[in-house]
Amino acid sequence: MLQTMRRYSKSWISSIFMGLLGLSFGVWGIADIFKGTTDTSVATVGGVTIPSEVYQRDYNNTLKNQVDAQGRQMQPETAQKLGIPAKVLQGMVNRIALDNEAQRLGLSTGDGPVVQEIRSVRGFAGPLGSFDHNTFLRVISDRGYTEQGFLELVRADLTRSQLLDAASAGFALPTGYVDALFSFLNEVRAADYVVLPPSAAAEVPAPTDAQLTAYIKSHPKQFSTPEYREVDYAGVGPDDIADQIKPTDTQLKQQYELMKDDPRFGLSVPEKRDVEQITFKTEADATAAKAKIDAGTSFANEAKALGTPVDNLGTVSKDDLATRGPAVFALAEGGVTAPQKNLSGWVLLHVTKITPAINKTFEDEKPDITKSVTAQLAQAKLNDIANAYTDANSGGLELIEAGKKVGMKTGHLAAVDANGLAPDGSKTPLAGDPDVLKQIFAAEVGEDGDPFTTKDGKLYVIKVNGQIPPKLKPLDQVRVAAAAQWTAEQRRKALVAKADALAAEADKQHNLDAAAAAAGTPVQKSGRLYRDGGTQQQPGETLPPAVVTKLFDAPPGTAVAAPGPNGSYIVARVTGVFHRPLPASSPQFRAGAQQLSAQSAEDFSTFLAASARAQQNVKINQANADRIAGTGSDEGS
């Protein structure tokens, strides 16, 4: 809970604790590093500027975290969809705002806590399991930080923690408040109840014509004709011009060449390998380990003997491994490379699986490419038809004539509703084209429409010539349906009134005897009822959540009425209220008190971060941020 509360300040430190076992983390900048001005800044917070290169670095480190955590390279497009660029920038802004506030209040952190914090990070541990200065330098260097710069980053993070800890330290809710809340939430009730079936309602006399006429007028949507529109239309689809589309081999081969190197189509996929590695300080250490592996020690056992983790690089291509690629891809499955140099020192790489390359020939793909090219040519042809129609219509031809001239199928509907039906209920030719019907009922009457394409690729143009608004149907035409609905509604009202009256009577008599007599059923007793809507009912009991909620809203000894299943109504009376004791010394009570206090503290901390931002005149250069996010995976790493 407290980690959640500090989501604005627990920057890269929390990432280190959770992610450095894989030697990956994102490092966020601090106010002192950002001071100054630059034309390429991405944001300014209270006079502190975030330069583009700092945002670029932090964004790249975040993408590297995704690679390390998921075993694959995250592309900028994917990062954009996940909102990562905005999260990175907003996180930086929040941290700077809190840094500025901490500085204003005179908060600071000495060298001792900074050193202690760094020495506690597992990712900085050496082969013996304790903090190792060389490992520390190697890891932070991989992310582009100097030792002094990293120390200042930790200092800033700890200072922010001081600020939020001070803000949340006093949030301990009184025991009495927590006890009252637990008593309320854990309350258990019991009830007697009677189910009134729909048949318990008084008989309703048949409605008069006047009553039905009034009912129909008050429910016009149910008893009116639909709106109809008179429309001219012209349309043509890919199937109509299929015989005109004959792609040549040259066109097909051109399309194949365009698709061949595009990874989206999967025609040419390089060989990939699942690779893991062990990292060493020196080449001599790596060479000694390789000799043991060659002598029969497994890769995993050698790592275990050395007390070092095996890093899983995931499924990678030759290019993904840069200078190490040739050595890895020269191995058979199960092979281990000779020592290889990288930024972290020296590594041995182990191939655990080989995924062969995919190279689909033109002949392999010709059927699918033919379909694709045919669809493209058909769309181009439809575009030509649309342009030709526009020219003909602009030249003075009405829709029907212009459509026929350019080869479209034309038609006229004297009346069609939004479902494509004629007034007699028969389907019109447009009944299967919902996109066209939507356009018809969105168009202005008398206006020439522009050509449009439906979801299934058909080209249409429509013109609405007239409109017949909805009107109430004659009483004789809807009498049966209207009478049935009116009667059902009146019976429901009668049942509700009866249930309410029986509940009032139960309050007077302090029992449900009258309700049971009216329902012709005995009074039933509920199982345990809980405020959250849960129950411990007996088989066959029918107390829905709506009834339980009303019972908890009612004072003890009073009755309520609420809807039941299958059109029934339930009259229920509270017969018992129980409070489950929860000692203040119990673990559940203490945990609940801590959670409630932490939630209150979290609310205040969120307010503190928002308030700090609001007071510091935050300005964001979204164009620069977007530019960086679009190339973040390729630059600055």
PyMOL commands that set and color helices and strands:
alter all, ss='L'
color gray80, all
select helices_A, chain A and resi 2-5+12-22+31-34+52-70+76-81+84-104+111-119+122-124+133-142+147-168+175-185+198-200+209-218+238-244+249-260+283-294+299-306+319-329+362-394+399-405+434-440+475-509+513-519+545-553+565-567+587-614+622-631
alter helices_A, ss='H'
color red, helices_A
select strands_A, chain A and resi 43-45+48-50+187-196+228-236+268-269+272-280+311-317+340-342+345-355+358-359+409-416+452-453+459-468+524-525+528-530+535-536+559-563+569-579+619-620
alter strands_A, ss='S'
color yellow, strands_A
deselect
rebuild
show_as cartoon
